[in-house]
């Protein structure tokens, strides 16, 4: 159930005594109060607010050379009059508005928890689902303490959505563990949180299994220490991650990761980045909603060994286990590398040599994939770089053709060699190694 804005018409616009840090709405936009007081040369009191949407603002908290508050974004602030704002309603009022029931008789006029009257401020929407799932998204919640005051009443709560809120963190988050003791799924999309803040709060959620952090301010990942160890699903999409993710391999339960629409996904072509992520996170079973098949993992890990093999040698690595002592810097950058060469063996010297340049190196090839043994499958045309290695092509085909558990075999035909099928039999060679040209057909079979 949703509380419509018209249901909150007439909500008091008086400025609360503790207004600084509180959340409000103004003309349909949410903001956090950063300043209350005069702004000369005007008269009367103003509210200095930081908007959730910085495009709504006009400045950074300064006016005529005087700084009244600070914002994360240089144009994220404004001064508004209290009469244009709403600080929302408390939790009980929101429930009443939905159920239109005489809850006064059942619970009294206030919710009182631990001798403290709790003001659940700013509910534009509330969804209560049999005390197991609770949606408090797009409200005016301002702190984890406020959230805890609600959730501690729901002893069986397993799913909590707090999207589009701005929550301050207390100095000792673990003191609120009692309010989230059964929580399994938590959604904090568009909450302006950073990864250090997530790790700081994580002790509150001892049983968390699924964590959704899309559209936040996450730029790097530090190692989780003694937290999030039961996490199975993590969504980091639409953030500002630039580096390939090593530290997530420390989350031994993590099997599903989403990280699309991050800069790291654009550092190399999509297939290369996907393979790097698969190789670096050993237990991953699904990446960006696409299954990681056993053959794809093997190819990704082999390619990883080859890609960074020369760095490994220069850092002190050696095929002889007794002499294999890569530097601490290399090990920190590639924490799985030693485990991978133990698994597959060290790459051969000829595999470490850089590929000689080909005439078609930077050219996209238009190729058509056909399945000669499955007439029901239509041909698929794709543009691929000639430098794309065969293993990545197979990874693409596993997803396009949905062939879990199959072993793919490739050949190709060319108009220059009609009647001949040329076998593509080395997963670590690029397409251009086989002289595949624009317009050629790649035949796909599997067993």
Secondary structure by P-SEA (a helix, b strand, c coil): ccccccccccccccccccccccccccccbbbbbcccccccccccccccccccccccccccccccccccccccccccbbbbbcccccccccaaaaaaaaccccccccccccccccccccccccccbbbbccccbbbbcccccccaaaaaaaaaacccccbbbbccbbbbbcccccccccccccccbbbbccccccaaaaaaaccccccccbbbbcccccccccccccccccccbbbbcccccccccccccccccccbbbbccccccccccaaaaaaaaaaacccccccccccccaaaaaaaaaaaaaaaaaaaaaaccccccccccccaaaaaaccaaaaaaaaccccccccccccccccccccccbbbbbbcccccccbbbbbbbccccaaaaaaaaaaaaccccbbbbbbbcccccccbbbbbccccccccccccccbbbbbbbcc
